[in-house]
């Protein structure tokens, strides 16, 4: 379990926790809100991840993924999420970066 504080960057915190605890097979689920984020979408045709910047307050409607080991035996995070915007639309993809955790009620 990890509880992040307002202002924390999610991926940095989870990567640090995985390294400190030697995590190698963990399932992740979370909720909350972000002040801003970067989500990526994998384009199968180009084999590249396209960045989708999110520069507004969003609610984490769904966030799940895992921590496994990369080819060098180091923890590797793979997280999918859906972010809800104020008007009710959503953005979905892989979590690249969430710049600032925001508490939600």
C-alpha positions as CSV (number, residue, x, y, z in Angstrom):
1,X,0.0,0.0,0.0
2,X,1.2,3.5,-0.8
3,X,-0.5,6.8,0.1
4,X,0.8,9.7,-1.8
5,X,0.6,13.3,-0.6
6,X,-0.6,16.4,-2.5
7,X,2.1,17.5,-4.9
8,X,3.7,14.0,-5.3
9,X,4.6,12.8,-8.8
10,X,2.9,9.3,-9.0
11,X,5.4,7.4,-11.3
12,X,8.4,8.7,-9.4
13,X,6.9,7.7,-6.0
14,X,5.8,4.2,-7.2
15,X,9.2,3.6,-8.9
16,X,11.0,4.5,-5.7
17,X,8.7,2.3,-3.6
18,X,9.2,-0.6,-5.9
19,X,13.0,-0.3,-5.8
20,X,13.1,0.2,-2.0
21,X,10.8,-2.8,-1.3
22,X,12.3,-5.0,-4.1
23,X,8.9,-5.4,-5.6
24,X,8.7,-7.8,-8.6
25,X,5.1,-9.0,-9.0
26,X,2.6,-6.4,-7.8
27,X,-0.9,-5.5,-9.0
28,X,-1.8,-1.7,-8.8
29,X,-5.2,-0.1,-8.4
30,X,-5.7,3.5,-7.3
31,X,-8.1,6.5,-7.1
32,X,-7.7,10.2,-6.5
33,X,-7.1,13.2,-8.6
34,X,-4.3,14.9,-10.5
35,X,-3.5,18.6,-11.2
36,X,-1.8,17.6,-14.5
37,X,-0.6,14.5,-16.2
38,X,0.9,13.0,-19.3
39,X,-0.9,9.9,-20.8
40,X,0.4,8.0,-23.7
41,X,-1.4,6.1,-26.4
42,X,0.5,3.3,-28.3
43,X,0.1,3.7,-32.0
44,X,0.4,0.2,-33.4
45,X,1.1,1.4,-37.0
46,X,4.2,3.5,-36.0
47,X,5.1,1.4,-33.0
48,X,5.4,4.7,-31.0
49,X,3.8,6.0,-27.9
50,X,2.1,9.3,-28.5
51,X,1.9,11.8,-25.6
52,X,-1.4,13.3,-24.6
53,X,-0.7,16.2,-22.1
54,X,-3.4,16.9,-19.6
55,X,-3.0,20.4,-18.1
56,X,-6.1,20.6,-15.9
57,X,-7.6,19.1,-12.7
58,X,-8.8,15.6,-13.5
59,X,-10.3,12.8,-11.4
60,X,-8.9,9.3,-11.6
61,X,-11.9,7.3,-12.7
62,X,-9.9,4.1,-13.1
63,X,-6.2,3.2,-12.6
64,X,-4.8,-0.3,-12.7
65,X,-1.6,-1.9,-13.7
66,X,1.3,-3.9,-12.4
67,X,4.9,-3.9,-11.4
68,X,7.1,-6.5,-13.0
69,X,10.8,-6.8,-13.8
70,X,12.5,-5.4,-16.9
71,X,15.2,-7.2,-18.9
72,X,17.8,-6.1,-16.3
73,X,15.8,-7.4,-13.3
74,X,14.7,-3.9,-12.2
75,X,11.1,-3.0,-11.3
76,X,9.0,-1.8,-14.3
77,X,5.6,-0.2,-14.0
78,X,2.8,-0.6,-16.5
79,X,-0.2,1.4,-15.6
80,X,-3.5,2.1,-17.6
81,X,-5.9,4.8,-16.5
82,X,-9.0,6.8,-17.3
83,X,-9.1,10.4,-16.3
84,X,-12.4,12.2,-15.9
85,X,-12.5,15.9,-16.9
86,X,-14.8,18.5,-15.4
87,X,-17.4,18.4,-18.3
88,X,-17.6,14.6,-18.1
89,X,-15.4,13.6,-20.9
90,X,-12.5,11.2,-20.4
91,X,-8.9,10.6,-21.4
92,X,-7.5,7.1,-21.3
93,X,-4.1,5.5,-21.9
94,X,-0.9,4.6,-20.2
95,X,0.3,6.7,-17.3
96,X,3.6,8.4,-18.2
97,X,3.6,11.1,-15.6
98,X,1.2,12.7,-13.1
99,X,2.8,15.9,-12.1
100,X,0.9,16.6,-9.0
101,X,-1.4,14.4,-6.9
102,X,-4.5,16.2,-5.7
103,X,-6.6,14.9,-2.8
104,X,-10.2,13.9,-3.7
105,X,-13.1,13.6,-1.3
